[in-house]
Amino acid sequence: MIVYSLNCSKGHSFDEWFTSSSDYDTQIKARSLACPTCGDKKVAKGLMAPSVGKSAAAPAPACGAPSCGNMGCPMSGAK
């Protein structure tokens, strides 16, 4: 299942669930989607933010140095 944020041509926003992205395409072509607020059948996908999971802790430096931080990497010769 996938949820899309949709907008009608009159400016109303709503969410709708689909079994797949092709299910959305099929319903748009058939004009079977309608705005729940005004009934407008001219709807399109709205802007959506990607779903981002929690990030893990930062990985250890590739060189194995215990702490590079902002002090420069002892392996690169930077100070």
C-alpha positions in Angstrom: 0.0 0.0 0.0 1.1 3.5 -0.7 -0.4 6.9 0.3 -0.3 9.9 -1.9 -1.1 13.5 -1.0 -3.4 14.8 -3.7 -4.7 18.2 -4.6 -7.8 19.1 -6.6 -7.9 22.0 -9.1 -9.8 24.1 -6.5 -6.9 23.9 -4.0 -8.2 21.3 -1.6 -5.6 18.7 -0.3 -6.3 15.2 0.8 -4.6 11.8 1.2 -5.6 8.7 -0.6 -4.3 5.1 -0.3 -3.4 3.0 -3.4 -2.3 -0.6 -3.8 0.5 0.5 -6.0 1.7 3.5 -8.1 0.1 1.8 -11.2 -3.2 1.7 -9.3 -3.0 5.5 -8.9 -2.3 5.8 -12.7 -5.3 3.6 -13.5 -7.7 5.6 -11.3 -6.5 9.0 -12.6 -7.0 7.8 -16.3 -10.5 6.5 -15.4 -11.3 9.8 -13.5 -12.5 7.7 -10.6 -10.8 9.9 -8.0 -12.7 12.8 -6.6 -11.9 15.4 -4.0 -13.8 14.5 -0.7 -14.4 18.2 0.0 -15.9 19.5 -3.3 -16.2 16.4 -5.6 -13.8 17.8 -8.2 -12.4 15.0 -10.4 -9.4 17.0 -11.6 -6.8 15.8 -9.1 -3.1 15.4 -9.1 -0.3 14.4 -6.8 0.9 17.1 -4.4 4.4 17.6 -3.1 5.4 15.0 -0.6 8.4 14.7 1.7 10.3 11.4 1.5 10.0 9.0 4.4 13.4 9.0 6.1 14.2 6.6 8.9 16.4 7.3 11.9 20.0 7.5 11.1 22.5 5.3 12.9 25.5 6.6 14.8 28.2 8.0 12.7 30.6 5.2 11.5 34.1 5.0 12.8 36.8 6.7 10.6 38.1 4.4 7.9 41.6 4.8 9.1 40.7 3.5 12.5 41.8 6.6 14.4 39.8 6.9 17.6 38.8 10.6 17.1 39.3 12.8 14.0 36.6 15.3 15.0 37.4 18.9 13.9 41.0 18.5 14.9 42.2 17.1 11.6 42.8 13.5 10.7 46.2 12.2 12.1 46.4 9.9 9.1 46.2 12.7 6.6 48.8 14.9 8.1 46.3 17.7 8.5 46.5 19.7 11.7 
